Amino acid sequence: MAIEEHLALFRQGIKNWNEWRRKNSNIIPDLSKADLSRTNLSEDDLSEDDLPWANLWGTDLSRTNLSGADLSGANLSGVDLSRTNLSGGDLSGANLSGANLSEADLSEADLSGGDLSGTNLSGANLRGVDLSRTNLSGANLSRTNLSEADLSGINLSGTDLSGANLRGVDLSRTNLSGINLSGTDLSGQNLTGADLSRTNLSGANLSGANLSEANLIGADLRRTNLTRSILSGTDLIGADLRRTNLTRADLREADLTGQYLFKTNLTWTNLSGANLRGADLKGAIFSGTDLSGTDLSGTDLSGTDLSRTNLSSANLSSANLSGINLSGTDLSGANLRGVDLSRTNLSGINLSGTDLSGQNFTGADLSRTNLSGANLSGANLNGTDLSGTDLSGANLSGANLSGTDFSGANLSEADLSGTDLRGVDLSRTNLSGINFSGSDLSGQNLTGADLSRTNLTKACLIRTQALGTNFTAANFTGTCLEDWNINSATKLDDIDCQYVYLRSDEQERRPSSGEFATGEFTNLFQKALETVDLIFANGIDWKAFLLSFQELQAEYGEENLSVQAIEKKTGGAFVIRLEVPPEANKAEIERHAKELYEVKLNALEAIYRAKLQAKDEQIATYRKQNADLNNVIERLANRPIQNVINVTAQAQSESMSESYQ
């Protein structure tokens, strides 16, 4: 009970009370359980006063000095304590419901177990205050300084904490559901297991905060800074994360089902194992994000930057990835069933072992991508850039490869059975160990490609370009080699071949009967020197050719220029293959040879007309007779080519001499 003498002095007025306090500073006034309701104590000095369980209901205590006062259990309901000094005071168990404590100084005060429901604490200083077990439901804590305060386990539901300073506050397992924390600085806060459902955190700073296992269902996180925060195992269903900054945040195993993450910044965020099923991620930034094992099925990722992202083993089935940047991304083992990857940039990413069967890659960029061991069976790769791509061991059976660029790609041990390779550029491609049995490679550019250990049995290589191609240890049995183009750089070592065909429809078998002995295939086709093919589509005037060839030899040196082969084609066409040194300019030799031939041909026609005085029909007949050297070639077939040229040249020279007589 209050000491009656003290109470009597108190009731004599503020001036008398303050005067007595000044003269008796060694006495601690005792006003415990006193009824001071409706008293005007504004600007009074009640510091260090004993007022436990006092009834101060309706009292005006604004700007009063209550520092160090004992107000434990006191009734301060509805009291005006604005700008009051309550620092270090004991307010444990006090009833402050509905009180006005705006801009009051409560630093280091004890408010444990008190009732602060509906209290106005806006702008108040609660630094280091013990608020454990306090009822703050519905309280206004906007702009309040709560740094280092103890809020553990309290009920803050419905509280306005907008702009409050909560640095160093332990909010673990605190009920913060539905409260206003917009713009609040919660950086580095411990919010593990806290209930933040339906809480307004828009514009708040939660950088580095620990929100693991927190309940953020329906929370407003627009424009919130969550950089480097820990959100592992957090429930974010229905939360608004638009334009939220989640860079480097830890969202492992977080539930983000159906989230609207429009333009959210998730750079270098850890979302491994998170559930993002059905989320709207349009325009979100995922650069460097860890999405390994994440469920992104049915997610809209259009326009998203996923460069350098880890999506290994992620579930992307039926996701919308149209037009996105996936360069440098790890998609190894990811589920991409039903995903439209047309026109997508996938250059340099890791798709090793991924199931991409039936995928649409039309116009996509897969250059330098790791597709080793991937399943691309039945995929549409029409017009796709696969230059420099690793497709070793990949399954490409039945894939559409028309117009695909494979230059420099590694296709070793890949399965290309049933694929259409027409129009495909395979130059400088690693095709070692592939089964091309029965494949149509007609017209293919295999220049510089590696086909070592390749199975080419019964394959079709009509007019195939194989300059500098490596066929070491390949199997050519039953292959059609009509008009294929090889040179001295083409490797034909250790070839496995029983027989080949030089014409389609299994015509012109070589050998005609039996099988090639070891090394015979290589001896037949290997070219010792570089060659130049001179094609005469409309027949050839042998006199003109021999005269032009002799002049060509005189210019380049007889030892540097010789005829390797003469081939008669259908329709009267001829191909004369010249052997030239490796360092020779083949294009220049071909051009000059044709020019000399035309000069000699025109000169001969003039001679024909002058000597024979014949009509055009007679000249044509005479030229045809001169062009028919089959009988000469047949007679000298077993002699060296040079002998053919020498003998023919002599015969033609004699004929020419006769024509001049």
C-alpha positions in Angstrom: 0.0 0.0 0.0 1.0 3.6 -0.6 2.4 5.5 2.4 -0.4 7.9 3.4 2.1 10.7 4.1 3.5 10.3 0.6 0.0 10.1 -0.9 -1.1 13.2 1.0 1.9 15.2 -0.2 1.3 14.0 -3.8 -2.3 15.3 -3.6 -1.1 18.8 -2.5 0.0 19.5 -6.1 2.9 19.1 -8.4 4.9 22.1 -7.0 4.7 20.8 -3.4 5.5 17.3 -4.5 8.5 18.3 -6.5 9.8 20.6 -3.7 9.5 17.7 -1.2 11.3 15.4 -3.6 14.1 17.9 -4.0 14.6 18.2 -0.2 14.2 14.5 0.4 16.1 12.9 -2.4 17.3 10.1 -0.2 13.7 8.9 0.3 12.0 6.7 -2.4 8.4 7.7 -2.5 5.9 4.8 -2.1 2.7 5.3 -4.0 2.0 1.6 -4.6 -1.6 0.7 -5.4 -2.6 4.3 -5.1 -5.6 5.5 -7.0 -4.3 8.4 -9.1 -6.9 8.1 -11.9 -7.8 11.2 -13.9 -4.9 13.1 -12.3 -3.0 15.6 -14.4 0.7 14.7 -13.9 1.9 16.3 -17.1 5.6 17.2 -17.0 5.9 16.0 -13.4 9.1 14.3 -12.1 8.2 10.8 -10.9 11.6 9.3 -11.6 12.5 6.4 -9.3 9.0 6.6 -7.7 7.4 3.5 -6.4 4.0 3.1 -8.2 3.5 -0.6 -8.5 -0.1 -1.6 -9.1 -1.2 2.1 -9.0 -4.3 3.0 -10.8 -3.4 5.7 -13.3 -6.3 5.3 -15.6 -7.2 8.5 -17.5 -4.1 10.3 -16.0 -2.2 12.8 -18.2 1.4 11.7 -18.0 2.6 13.4 -21.2 6.2 14.6 -21.0 6.5 13.2 -17.5 9.8 12.0 -16.1 9.2 8.4 -15.1 12.7 7.1 -15.6 13.5 4.3 -13.3 10.0 4.3 -11.8 8.4 1.1 -10.6 5.1 0.8 -12.5 4.9 -2.9 -12.4 1.3 -4.1 -12.6 0.1 -0.5 -12.8 -3.1 0.4 -14.7 -2.1 2.7 -17.4 -4.9 1.8 -19.8 -5.7 4.7 -22.1 -3.1 7.0 -20.4 -1.4 9.7 -22.4 2.3 8.9 -22.1 3.5 10.6 -25.2 7.1 11.9 -25.1 7.3 10.5 -21.5 10.6 9.4 -20.2 10.2 5.8 -19.0 13.7 4.7 -19.6 14.9 1.9 -17.2 11.4 1.8 -15.7 9.7 -1.4 -14.4 6.5 -1.8 -16.4 6.3 -5.6 -16.1 2.7 -6.8 -16.0 1.4 -3.3 -16.5 -1.8 -2.6 -18.4 -1.0 -0.2 -21.2 -3.7 -1.2 -23.5 -4.9 1.7 -25.7 -2.3 4.0 -24.1 -0.5 6.7 -26.1 3.2 6.1 -25.9 4.1 7.9 -29.1 7.7 9.1 -29.1 8.1 8.0 -25.5 11.5 6.9 -24.2 11.2 3.3 -23.0 14.8 2.3 -23.5 16.0 -0.5 -21.2 12.5 -0.6 -19.6 11.0 -3.9 -18.5 7.6 -4.5 -20.3 7.6 -8.2 -19.9 4.1 -9.7 -19.5 2.5 -6.3 -20.0 -0.7 -5.6 -22.0 0.1 -3.3 -24.9 -2.7 -4.3 -27.1 -3.9 -1.4 -29.2 -1.1 0.9 -27.8 0.3 3.7 -29.8 4.0 3.3 -29.7 4.8 5.2 -33.0 8.2 6.7 -32.9 8.9 5.4 -29.4 12.3 4.3 -28.2 12.2 0.7 -27.1 15.8 -0.1 -27.5 16.8 -3.1 -25.4 13.3 -3.4 -23.9 12.2 -6.8 -22.6 8.9 -7.4 -24.4 8.8 -11.2 -23.8 5.3 -12.5 -23.2 3.9 -9.1 -24.0 0.6 -8.7 -25.8 1.2 -6.2 -28.6 -1.7 -7.2 -30.8 -3.0 -4.3 -32.8 -0.4 -2.0 -31.4 1.1 0.8 -33.5 4.8 0.3 -33.6 5.5 2.4 -36.8 8.9 4.1 -36.8 9.5 2.6 -33.3 13.1 1.8 -32.3 13.1 -1.8 -31.3 16.8 -2.5 -31.7 18.1 -5.2 -29.4 14.6 -5.6 -27.8 13.5 -9.1 -26.7 10.4 -10.0 -28.8 10.7 -13.7 -28.6 7.5 -15.7 -28.6 5.2 -12.6 -28.5 2.0 -12.1 -30.4 2.4 -9.2 -32.8 -0.5 -10.1 -35.1 -2.3 -7.0 -36.5 0.6 -4.8 -35.3 1.8 -1.9 -37.4 5.6 -2.1 -37.5 6.1 -0.1 -40.7 9.4 1.7 -40.7 10.3 0.3 -37.3 14.0 -0.3 -36.3 14.3 -4.0 -35.5 18.0 -4.5 -35.7 19.4 -7.1 -33.5 15.9 -8.2 -32.4 15.2 -11.9 -32.0 11.9 -12.6 -33.8 12.3 -16.3 -34.0 8.9 -18.2 -33.8 7.2 -14.8 -33.3 3.6 -14.4 -34.5 3.8 -11.5 -37.0 0.9 -12.5 -39.2 -1.1 -9.8 -40.9 1.1 -7.0 -39.5 2.5 -4.0 -41.4 6.2 -4.2 -41.8 6.4 -2.2 -45.0 9.7 -0.3 -45.4 11.1 -1.9 -42.2 14.8 -2.6 -41.8 15.0 -6.3 -40.9 18.4 -6.9 -42.3 20.2 -9.8 -40.6 17.1 -10.6 -38.4 16.5 -14.0 -37.0 13.0 -14.9 -38.1 13.3 -18.7 -38.1 9.9 -20.3 -37.7 8.2 -17.0 -37.5 4.6 -16.6 -38.7 4.6 -13.9 -41.3 1.5 -15.0 -43.1 -0.4 -12.2 -44.8 2.2 -9.7 -43.4 3.0 -6.6 -45.4 6.7 -6.6 -46.0 6.6 -4.5 -49.2 9.8 -2.4 -49.6 11.3 -3.9 -46.3 15.0 -4.7 -46.0 15.4 -8.4 -45.2 18.9 -8.8 -46.6 20.8 -11.5 -44.7 17.8 -12.3 -42.6 17.2 -15.9 -41.5 13.7 -16.9 -42.6 14.1 -20.7 -42.6 10.9 -22.6 -41.9 9.0 -19.3 -41.7 5.4 -19.0 -42.7 5.1 -16.4 -45.5 1.8 -17.6 -47.0 0.1 -14.7 -48.7 2.8 -12.2 -47.5 3.3 -9.0 -49.5 7.0 -9.0 -50.5 6.8 -6.6 -53.4 10.1 -4.7 -53.9 11.4 -6.3 -50.7 15.2 -6.7 -50.4 15.9 -10.4 -49.6 19.5 -10.5 -50.8 21.5 -13.2 -49.1 18.6 -14.1 -46.9 17.9 -17.7 -45.8 14.5 -18.9 -46.9 15.1 -22.6 -47.0 12.0 -24.6 -46.3 9.9 -21.5 -46.2 6.3 -21.6 -47.2 5.7 -18.9 -49.8 2.4 -20.0 -51.3 0.4 -17.1 -52.4 3.1 -14.6 -51.4 3.5 -11.5 -53.7 7.1 -11.4 -54.8 6.8 -9.0 -57.7 10.0 -7.0 -58.4 11.5 -8.5 -55.2 15.3 -8.6 -54.9 16.2 -12.2 -54.0 19.9 -12.1 -55.2 22.0 -14.7 -53.4 19.1 -15.7 -51.2 18.8 -19.3 -49.9 15.5 -20.7 -51.0 16.3 -24.4 -50.8 13.2 -26.6 -50.6 11.0 -23.5 -50.5 7.4 -23.9 -51.6 6.8 -21.3 -54.4 3.9 -23.1 -56.1 2.0 -20.8 -58.4 4.0 -17.8 -57.4 3.8 -14.6 -59.4 7.5 -13.7 -59.7 7.2 -11.1 -62.5 10.6 -9.4 -63.0 11.9 -10.8 -59.7 15.7 -10.6 -59.3 17.0 -14.1 -58.4 20.6 -13.7 -59.5 22.8 -16.3 -57.8 19.9 -17.4 -55.6 19.9 -21.0 -54.3 16.5 -22.6 -55.3 17.7 -26.1 -55.3 14.8 -28.5 -54.6 12.3 -25.7 -54.5 8.8 -26.1 -55.7 8.1 -23.6 -58.4 5.4 -25.6 -60.2 3.0 -23.4 -62.2 4.8 -20.2 -61.1 4.8 -17.1 -63.4 8.4 -16.2 -63.8 8.1 -13.9 -66.9 11.0 -11.4 -67.0 12.6 -12.8 -63.8 16.4 -12.7 -63.6 18.0 -16.1 -62.9 21.6 -15.4 -63.9 23.8 -17.9 -62.0 20.9 -19.2 -60.0 21.0 -22.8 -58.5 17.8 -24.5 -59.7 19.1 -28.0 -59.5 16.3 -30.5 -58.7 13.7 -27.7 -58.8 10.2 -28.4 -59.9 9.4 -25.9 -62.7 6.8 -28.0 -64.4 4.2 -25.9 -66.3 6.2 -22.7 -65.4 6.1 -19.6 -67.7 9.7 -18.7 -68.2 9.3 -16.7 -71.5 11.6 -13.8 -71.8 13.6 -15.0 -68.7 17.4 -14.8 -68.5 18.6 -18.2 -67.4 22.2 -17.8 -68.5 24.8 -19.7 -66.4 22.0 -21.2 -64.3 22.2 -24.7 -62.7 19.1 -26.6 -63.8 20.6 -30.1 -63.5 17.9 -32.7 -62.7 15.2 -29.9 -62.7 11.7 -30.8 -63.8 10.9 -28.5 -66.7 8.1 -30.6 -68.3 5.6 -28.4 -70.2 7.4 -25.2 -69.1 7.4 -22.3 -71.5 11.0 -21.6 -72.5 10.4 -19.8 -75.8 12.9 -17.2 -76.7 14.9 -17.4 -73.5 18.6 -17.2 -73.0 20.0 -20.5 -71.7 23.7 -20.0 -72.7 26.1 -21.5 -70.2 23.2 -23.3 -68.3 23.6 -26.8 -66.8 20.6 -28.8 -67.9 22.2 -32.2 -67.4 19.5 -34.8 -66.4 16.7 -32.2 -66.6 13.2 -33.3 -67.6 12.3 -31.2 -70.7 9.4 -33.3 -72.0 6.8 -31.2 -73.8 9.1 -28.1 -73.8 9.2 -25.9 -76.9 12.9 -25.0 -77.4 12.5 -23.6 -80.9 14.7 -20.5 -81.6 16.2 -20.9 -78.0 19.8 -20.0 -77.3 21.3 -23.1 -75.8 24.9 -22.5 -76.8 27.6 -23.8 -74.4 25.1 -25.4 -71.9 25.3 -28.8 -70.3 22.6 -31.2 -71.5 24.5 -34.4 -71.1 22.3 -37.4 -70.4 19.1 -35.4 -70.8 16.0 -36.9 -72.3 15.2 -34.6 -75.3 13.3 -37.2 -77.4 10.8 -35.6 -79.7 11.9 -32.1 -78.8 11.4 -29.2 -81.2 14.8 -27.4 -81.7 13.9 -25.7 -85.0 16.3 -22.7 -85.4 17.8 -23.2 -82.0 21.4 -22.4 -81.2 23.1 -25.5 -79.8 26.7 -24.6 -80.7 29.3 -25.8 -78.3 26.6 -27.5 -76.2 27.3 -30.7 -74.2 24.8 -33.3 -75.5 26.9 -36.3 -74.8 24.7 -39.3 -74.0 21.6 -37.3 -74.5 18.4 -38.9 -76.0 17.5 -36.9 -79.1 15.6 -39.7 -80.8 12.8 -38.2 -83.0 13.8 -34.7 -82.2 13.3 -31.9 -84.8 16.7 -30.3 -85.3 15.8 -28.7 -88.6 18.2 -25.7 -89.2 19.8 -26.1 -85.8 23.3 -24.8 -85.2 25.3 -27.8 -83.7 28.7 -26.6 -84.6 31.3 -27.6 -82.1 28.7 -29.5 -80.1 29.6 -32.7 -78.1 27.1 -35.4 -79.3 29.3 -38.3 -78.4 27.2 -41.3 -77.5 24.0 -39.4 -78.2 20.9 -41.1 -79.5 19.8 -39.3 -82.8 17.8 -42.1 -84.3 14.9 -40.9 -86.4 15.8 -37.2 -85.7 15.2 -34.5 -88.4 18.6 -33.2 -89.2 17.9 -31.4 -92.5 19.8 -28.2 -92.8 21.6 -28.8 -89.5 25.2 -27.4 -89.0 27.4 -30.1 -87.5 30.7 -28.5 -88.5 33.3 -29.3 -85.8 30.9 -31.4 -83.8 31.8 -34.6 -81.9 29.4 -37.3 -83.0 31.6 -40.3 -82.0 29.6 -43.4 -81.1 26.4 -41.5 -81.7 23.3 -43.4 -83.0 22.2 -41.9 -86.4 20.2 -44.8 -87.5 17.2 -43.8 -89.6 18.2 -40.1 -89.8 17.9 -37.9 -92.9 21.3 -36.3 -93.4 20.5 -34.5 -96.7 21.8 -31.0 -96.7 23.7 -31.5 -93.5 27.2 -30.0 -93.2 29.4 -32.7 -91.6 32.7 -31.1 -92.5 35.4 -31.3 -89.7 32.9 -33.3 -87.6 34.0 -36.2 -85.4 31.9 -39.2 -86.6 34.3 -41.9 -85.4 32.7 -45.2 -84.5 29.2 -44.3 -85.9 27.0 -46.9 -87.5 26.2 -45.5 -91.0 25.3 -48.9 -92.4 22.8 -48.4 -95.2 22.8 -44.6 -94.8 22.6 -42.2 -97.8 25.5 -39.8 -97.6 25.2 -38.7 -101.2 26.5 -35.2 -101.8 27.6 -34.9 -98.2 30.5 -32.6 -97.3 32.7 -34.8 -95.2 35.8 -32.7 -95.7 38.2 -32.9 -92.8 35.7 -35.2 -90.9 36.8 -38.1 -88.7 35.1 -41.3 -89.8 37.6 -43.7 -88.2 36.1 -47.0 -87.2 32.9 -46.0 -88.9 30.5 -48.7 -90.3 29.8 -47.7 -93.9 28.6 -51.1 -95.1 26.1 -50.6 -98.0 26.1 -46.9 -97.5 25.8 -44.5 -100.4 28.6 -42.0 -101.0 27.6 -40.7 -104.4 29.4 -37.4 -105.2 30.4 -37.2 -101.5 33.2 -34.7 -100.7 35.8 -36.5 -98.6 38.9 -34.3 -99.0 41.2 -34.8 -96.0 38.7 -37.2 -94.4 39.9 -39.8 -91.9 38.5 -43.2 -92.8 41.0 -45.2 -90.8 39.7 -48.7 -89.9 36.3 -47.9 -91.5 34.2 -50.7 -93.0 33.4 -50.0 -96.7 31.9 -53.4 -97.7 29.1 -52.9 -100.3 29.5 -49.1 -100.3 28.6 -47.2 -103.4 31.5 -44.8 -104.2 30.2 -43.3 -107.5 32.0 -40.0 -108.2 33.2 -39.5 -104.6 35.9 -36.9 -104.2 39.0 -37.7 -102.2 42.6 -36.5 -102.2 46.0 -37.4 -100.9 45.1 -36.2 -97.4 42.2 -38.6 -97.3 43.2 -41.5 -94.9 42.3 -45.0 -96.1 44.5 -47.0 -93.7 43.5 -50.4 -92.4 40.2 -50.3 -94.3 37.9 -53.3 -93.8 36.3 -54.0 -97.2 35.3 -57.0 -99.3 33.9 -55.2 -102.3 32.5 -51.8 -103.4 30.4 -50.5 -106.2 31.4 -47.6 -108.5 27.9 -47.1 -109.8 24.5 -46.9 -108.1 22.1 -49.9 -108.0 25.1 -52.2 -107.3 26.7 -51.6 -110.7 30.4 -51.8 -111.5 31.5 -54.0 -108.6 35.1 -53.9 -107.6 36.6 -56.5 -107.6 34.4 -57.9 -110.3 34.5 -61.2 -108.5 35.8 -62.4 -105.2 37.0 -60.0 -102.5 39.6 -57.4 -101.9 42.8 -58.8 -100.5 44.3 -56.9 -97.5 45.4 -53.5 -98.6 43.9 -53.7 -102.1 41.1 -51.2 -101.4 43.7 -48.7 -100.2 46.0 -49.3 -103.2 43.0 -48.8 -105.6 41.7 -45.5 -104.2 44.5 -43.9 -102.2 45.9 -40.9 -104.1 49.6 -40.3 -103.8 49.5 -36.7 -104.9 47.2 -33.8 -105.1 44.9 -33.8 -108.2 43.0 -31.4 -110.4 40.0 -32.7 -112.3 39.4 -31.2 -115.8 35.8 -31.9 -116.7 34.7 -31.8 -120.4 30.9 -32.0 -120.3 30.4 -31.8 -124.0 33.1 -34.2 -125.1 36.7 -33.5 -125.9 38.9 -32.7 -128.9 42.0 -34.8 -128.1 44.2 -32.8 -130.4 43.3 -29.6 -128.7 43.8 -31.2 -125.3 47.2 -32.7 -126.1 48.5 -29.5 -127.5 47.3 -27.5 -124.5 48.6 -30.1 -122.0 52.1 -30.1 -123.6 52.2 -26.3 -123.3 51.0 -26.6 -119.7 53.7 -29.1 -118.9 56.3 -26.7 -120.4 55.2 -24.0 -118.0 54.9 -26.0 -114.8 57.6 -28.6 -115.5 57.0 -32.1 -116.9 58.0 -33.6 -113.6 55.3 -31.6 -111.8 52.3 -32.3 -114.1 51.0 -35.6 -115.3 47.8 -37.4 -116.2 46.6 -39.7 -113.4 43.4 -41.0 -115.0 41.0 -40.5 -117.8 37.3 -41.3 -117.1 34.5 -41.4 -119.7 31.2 -40.4 -118.2 27.7 -40.8 -119.5 26.6 -38.5 -122.4 30.1 -38.3 -123.9 31.6 -36.3 -121.0 35.2 -36.9 -120.0 37.1 -36.3 -116.7 40.9 -36.0 -116.9 42.6 -36.1 -113.5 46.0 -34.4 -113.3 48.5 -35.1 -110.6 50.0 -31.9 -109.2 52.4 -31.1 -106.3 50.8 -30.6 -102.9 51.9 -27.0 -102.8 50.5 -26.1 -106.3 47.7 -23.7 -106.8 45.1 -26.1 -108.1 42.5 -23.5 -108.9 45.1 -21.6 -111.0 46.2 -24.8 -112.8 42.6 -25.7 -113.6 41.8 -22.2 -114.9 44.9 -22.0 -117.1 44.4 -25.5 -118.5 40.9 -24.6 -119.6 42.1 -21.4 -121.2 44.8 -23.1 -123.2 42.4 -25.8 -124.3 40.0 -23.2 -125.6 42.8 -21.4 -127.5 44.0 -24.6 -129.1 40.4 -25.7 -129.9 39.6 -22.4 -131.7 42.9 -22.7 -133.6 42.1 -26.2 -134.7 38.6 -25.3 -135.9 40.1 -22.5 -138.1 42.6 -25.1 -139.5 39.7 -27.6 -140.1 37.8 -25.0 -142.2 40.8 -23.8 -144.1 42.1 -27.2 -145.0 38.9 -29.1 -145.6 36.8 -26.2 -146.9 33.9 -28.2 -145.4 30.5 -27.5 -144.0 29.7 -27.4 -140.3 28.3 -31.0 -140.5 31.5 -32.3 -141.9 33.6 -30.5 -139.3 31.5 -32.0 -136.5 31.9 -35.5 -138.0 35.7 -35.0 -138.3 35.9 -33.8 -134.7 33.9 -36.8 -133.5 36.4 -39.1 -135.2 39.2 -37.3 -133.5 37.5 -37.5 -130.1 37.0 -41.3 -130.3 40.1 -42.6 -128.7 38.5 -45.6 -127.1 40.3 -48.0 -129.4 43.7 -46.4 -128.5 42.9 -46.5 -124.7 41.7 -50.1 -124.9 44.9 -51.2 -126.6 47.1 -49.3 -124.1 45.1 -49.9 -121.0 47.8 -51.9 -119.3 50.6 -49.3 -120.0 51.5 -46.4 -117.8 49.4 -43.3 -118.2 52.4 -41.3 -119.4 52.9 -43.8 -122.2 49.3 -43.3 -123.2 49.9 -39.6 -123.4 53.2 -40.0 -125.3 51.8 -42.4 -127.8 48.6 -40.5 -128.2 50.5 -37.3 -128.6 52.6 -38.8 -131.3 49.6 -40.2 -133.1 47.8 -36.9 -132.9 50.9 -35.0 -134.0 51.2 -37.3 -137.0 47.5 -36.8 -137.8 47.9 -33.1 -137.4 50.9 -33.2 -139.8 48.8 -35.1 -142.3 46.0 -32.5 -142.0 48.5 -29.8 -142.8 49.5 -31.5 -146.1 
